[in-house]
Each structure stands twice: as structure tokens, then as C-alpha cells.
Amino acid sequence: MDFDLIFVGGGLSSSLAAYRLRQTRPELRIAIVEKDERLGGNHTWCFHATDVTRAQLAWLTPFITTRWEGQSVRFPARERHLTTPYLSSTSDRLDEVMDGIGITRISGQPAAHVEVSSVTLADQTVVNGTVIDGRGPNAADELTIGFQKFLGLELKFSKPHGLQHPIIMDATVPQTDGYRFVYVLPFTEDTALIEDTYYADGHQFERQELRDEIHAYAARQGWDIAEVIREEEGVLPIVLEGDLEAYFDHFTDQPAPIGLRAALFHPITGYSLPEAAALADVIAALPQLTPNTVAKAVREQSLRRWRAHRFSRLLNRMLFRAAEPELRYVVLQRFYGLPQALIERFYAGRSTLGDRARILAGKPPVPIIRAIKALAPRGVGTGTEA
């Protein structure tokens, strides 16, 4: 039970990092400790092809289940098709890819105690090695967040639905409980995942109400549901501001965090796969995998990406603090009228000064006084937003 590296929590980020290390350094002894029998949970992860580098897209290929050569958005005053390729991965595929590649799975029981160089399992077995902690987001006062909450149903229809590409935002639905949109991924000609999604101030939601809304949405599109294949749900953090350095102080003398626990996700969309792929490359390039070197590398990468997404957090403050909940869609409606290349750079965290100026130029889509007040950070952690 001695390993070079132990990932606690077999989610997306842990799995991608372990996979990338197995590719580049097959001599390493790697273990994943997961409380469930399978890796990845019950999730669908998506990203734009422009969110990752070509090299990352190449090594991510085994995880990709579907690629669409475009995507669309729908708003009350705007409908648009974008030619940016869009890709998806599922937890089923992740578990399949990770099986049989030479990584030890310790599954079916949780970690009872976690230290930087060892994990004690629930049955008191001790597993030794450099530990990376991927057990999901860590609540902290240093980050001010809103919530993106959703429930999705993968559905089979009685006849083809007619979609050729995803609808990544359909905000023509009634705007309740914050900014609401429906998200549709057409996997085959007669199956699709439909998610009812809300950018809200609270994380609670009524599951049956959202199921009913999805059925009603499908009916309005003329899609007759023959079968509900599966259901998934989630609550993702939407970061408005914070002090990430103070947040990372929580991990002093603790295992290096990874994924959502390391605040590595897009502040607006919650997308985590591109950030997970980038961190996997960072870890794989380390000459030594000691607790200190891994912790330092993760911290530096997270702070680097935090700075890259500073503008996204500014827009989140406008969305959550300047717009009335039922009018939050106007911010995104205006954004999707901008050039496609600008939109691609924004989601990849590579916005230029010109991009930022163009996004903020003209009359704000919310009251001007509120917009000005919202752009300035307030509350905890404002120092790192400067």
C-alpha cells in the first residue's frame, strides 16, 4: 500500500491528472481512493474546443463522447448560432477510460483521515504516498459566491428531435429564481440531455418542480418523451470576489487540493474540465512529486488562473448585484451579440484589454448607477481583486 501519488476522491480533476501522469510517467505508482465503486460520479462535462490547447485536446480524446461543430443560444431579443466546436464527456466514459490503465483503485470506502503523506481508510488501512485532495469544493469565508444550480434529464424521444448541435443557453423561458435558461445536448437523433439551470442567490431547489419544467419544455418543442434514461443534478459555485491567497492558507500543512477544491473552475460557467486538463499538465511536468512541490505548483496554477478570470468575476458582480434577478438574462443577451472570437477568448480566460473594453462599452444592460457600484468589489477578500 505504498504509492508515489495518492488521489483522494475519484472525480474529474483527480482522474485527468492521474491519467496524464500515467501517460507521461508510466513508472509511477498511482492510487485513487474513492468512496463509491465507480469514478466520476454521475456527471456530464462540456467545454468549447477553444478552451484548451491542441495538445490538451489530443490527450483528452479518449474521454470525449460527443463533438458538435457548433452551438446556439436563444434569448428574448437574440438568437444566434456559433461555429465554435463544443465537446462533452460523461462519468461513464471517464470510468471506462480509467479502468485497466495501471492505476490502483481503492474504492467502496471513504478516507477516514487524510494527511500530506498518508491516507487512513475507513477500515483503518493506511495508504502511504504524496496525497492530493480532490474531495469537492471547500466552504470558505474568503470567497463570495452565487450559485448555478441545475437538474437534468437524459431523454429518449419517440421520434427524432431535429437538433444538429447543442443549445447551450435558451433563456426564452420564464425568468424565475434568478437568471434561468435551459441547456440541451443532443447526443443522438432521438436522445438529448435537457437541463433546467438557474443562476441564483440560494442553492436550494425543488427537484420535482424542475422535472416538470423539463417535461413542459420538451412538449413546447414538440418532442414526445418515450423514456427518461437518467437524471443528474448539481450546484456549482459562481465566484463574485475573494482573497484566494487567504483561501489557500487553509491548506497549509494539508494535502494539495485539486479541482473545485482548488477553486479551479470558470467563474461564470462553472466549467471545470479545461482547468482540470491544464492542472494535469502542470502536475505531470513536475520533476518531483513531494507534498511540498505538488502543493506549491497547485497554488501557483490556481492563483494564475484566478488572475486570468478576474474580468469574469467582475461580470458576475454585475450579474448578481446590478441586475434584478428576473432581468439578469439581459447581461448575457448583450454579451452574445459580440464577435465570436471575443466570446471564445472570454471563456478560455484569455480576454484582451480590447475585449474587456468592448464588453463594457456603451450603455450597460442594467441601471448605470447599479452597474458602477457592482463593478467595485466589496466584502471579503477585496485585496486580490485590485
ABEGO torsion letter per residue (X at the ends): XBBABBBBEABAAAAAAAAAAAAABAABBBBBBBABABBGEBBBBBBBAAABBAAAAAAAAAABABBBAEBBBBBAABBBBBABBBBBBBAAAAAAAABGAGBBBBBGBBBABBBAABBBBAAGBBBBEBBBBAAEBBBBAABBBBBBBBBBBBBBBABBAGBABBBABBAABBBBGEBBBBBBBBABAABBBBBBBBBBABABBBAAAAAAAAAAAAAAAGBBBABBABBBBBBBBBBABEBAAAAAAAABGBBBBBEAAAGBBBAAAGBAAAAAAAAAAAAAABABBBAAAAAAAAAAAAAAAAAAAAAAAAAAAAAAAABBAAAAAAAAAAAAABBAAAAAAAAAGABBAAAAAAAABEBBABBAAAAAAAABBBEBGAAAAX
